[in-house]
Amino acid sequence: MPGEWLRGDITLCTHNTQGVFINLCCYYWMKDCSICLANAKQRFSKDVASLEELLKQDIISLDENENIVIKFLDEQMSEFIDISEKRAISGSIGGKANAKQMLSKRVAKRSNIDKEKDIDKDKDKDNNYIEFEIFWNDYNKKLGDKKKCVIKWNKLTPEIQLKIIESLPEWKKQFRDNQFQPYPETYLNQERWNDEILRPKIKLAI
């Protein structure tokens, strides 16, 4: 709430850090309140100093696995899950299944983050590598075998990864609808980032 914001320790931070915190909160919530510090530093690579300021001011914290903790969002997520479970108990079988699925996904995401950390350790420690989740979210068609996509992505050079991320927005404009866009695994296997971008023809009025 605005009043809580104005009375909070966040106002002791620089305006730039306050802006980074808002964006971090959005990213954190979108990831079901489960991101590690390494992912955050990669996502906000130009504002690492702001992340460190947030940690120093105890606006955010880290758990034993170097995962970021934003307490008020964790509390809201727990309340959200509790409400879903209560609705399920009251008779919504579908809601109960969804609540269980959400809990399972949160546990799985924690596990996946740890697995991705292990994958990163096996990679060259070059900071130019781009996190797979950035491609996964930017491609915006989360279908197919994600594990195979991760393996394929991690075999690409930093230069190719950067080329993909920079060219994706223009490349996706070729498709009128997301349903016509190839699966991400197909995109990677066929090296579609090398495609000639076909722009839609413009009909001229006579």
N, C-alpha and C positions, 0 to 999 in steps of 0.2 A: 504494500500500500504506500501511497506517496508520503504519508506522515512517518511511517516506519523507515522509509528510505532517507528522509531528511534528518531523522534522529539517529540513523545508523552510522557505524564506523566507516562505511563506504564513502561518506562525504569528506573524510579525512584524506582520501586518495586524490590523485590528480584527475582532471576531467577525462584525459585519455584512458586512464585505468578504469574509471567508472564506465566508460563506453565499452571497453573490453569485457568488463564484468557482465554487462547486459547481454552481449553477444555470447559469452561463455555460458550464461544461464540458459539461453535458448538452445545452444548446441548440446548442453548437458541434459536438458529435458527431452530433446529429440532423440537422444541416445538412451532413453529410459534411465537417466541418472546413473550412467555407468560409462565413464571414460577415464583413461589413465593419463598421468601427467605428460608422458611422451607424446601421446596423441594431441593433447591440448597445445603443447609447444610447437608441434608441427602445424596444427590448424592455425595458430596465432604466431607464426614464426617471426613476424615483424614487431610483435608486441610481447616478447618473452619477458622484458623488464617489467611490464605491467602485471604479468602472471606472478612474477616473484614478489611484486609489491602486494598483491592480493594475499599471497601466502604469509608474507611478513606481518601484515595487518590482521591476520587470522580471519579474513573475510571468507577464504576457502581453506581447506586443510587436506591432508593426505592420510590414507589408511596405511596399514602395514605392507600392502602390495603396490604402493605408489599410485593408487587410484584416487582421483579427486573426490572430495566430499563437500557438498554444498547443503548444509543441514536443513535449511527451510524448504528446499526443493525435495529432499529425501522425505521429509515429513509429509509434504503434500502428495508425493507419489504413494506413500504408505496409506494415507487417507483415501486416495483414489482407489487403490486396490481393495481396501476394507469395504468401501461402499459397493464395489462390484461384487464382492463375496456375499455381503448382506442381501443384495438384490437376488443373488443366485439362490440363497437359502430360502428366501421368501417364495420361491416357486419358479424362477426363471432358469430352466435347465441350460439353455443356451448361454445365459449370462454366467452361470457357474463354470461352464466349460471355458468361456473366454477369460474369466478371472484366473483359472488354473493355467491356461495357456500363457497369460501375461506373466505370472509368477515363474513359470518354467523358462520363458524367454529371458527374464531378468537373470536367472541363475545361469542360463546358457551363455548369455552375453558376457557375464563375468568370466566364465570358463574360456570363451573365445578370445577375450582380451589377453588372458594369460597365454593362450596358444599363439596368438599373433606376436606377443612379446618374444616367445621362443623362436618364431620364424625370423623376426627382426635380428635376433642375436646371431643367427646363422648367416645373415646377409652381410655384405661389406658395410662397415660402419660409416659409410659416406652419408652425410646429412642431406645430400641432394635427392635421396630416394623419397618418393611421395607415398604416403600412407594409402593402402588399398581402399579404405573406407571413403576417402575423398573421391576416388573414381566411382565407387559403388553408388554414392549419393548423387554425384553429378550426372551419372549416366541415367539414373532415375527410372530404371526398369529392373526391379529386383526379382528376377525370375531365372530359373535354371540352377545349375550347380555352382553355388558360391565358392565352395572349397576349390574346385578346379580353376575358377577365375582368380582366386588368391594366389595359387601356385603359378599360374601363367603370368599374372601381374608382377610377382616378385622376381621373375626371370628377366623382366625387361630392364633395359638400362635407364638411368635417371633421365637421360636426354629424351628417350622415347616416351617415358611416363609424362614428362613435362609437355611434350608435343601433344599427347592425347588430351591432357587436361585443358590446354590452351585452345585446342581445335574443336573440342566437344560441343560447345554452345552453337557454333556455326554449323557443324555437321548435323546436329539434331534438327535443325530448321528444315532439312530436306523432307521430313516426315510430317504429314498433316496431323497425324495422331500417334500417340505413344504406342498403340497396338501394332503399328506398321514398322516400328523400330526393331532391329534384330536383337536377339538375346545378348546380354553382355559377353557370354562365353563365345558366341559366334563372332561378335565384334573383335574380340582379342585373338581368336584362332585364325581369323581371315585377315587380320591386320587392316581393319577397315579405316583406321586413321590415315591410311595412304590413299583413300578414295578421292576421286575428283568430286568436289562438292557441286551438286546439281541444284541450281537455283530455280525456283518455280517461274514459269513463263508469265509475263504480265500482258494481259489482253488490253490492247489499246482501243479506246472508243473511236468510232469512225464518225 
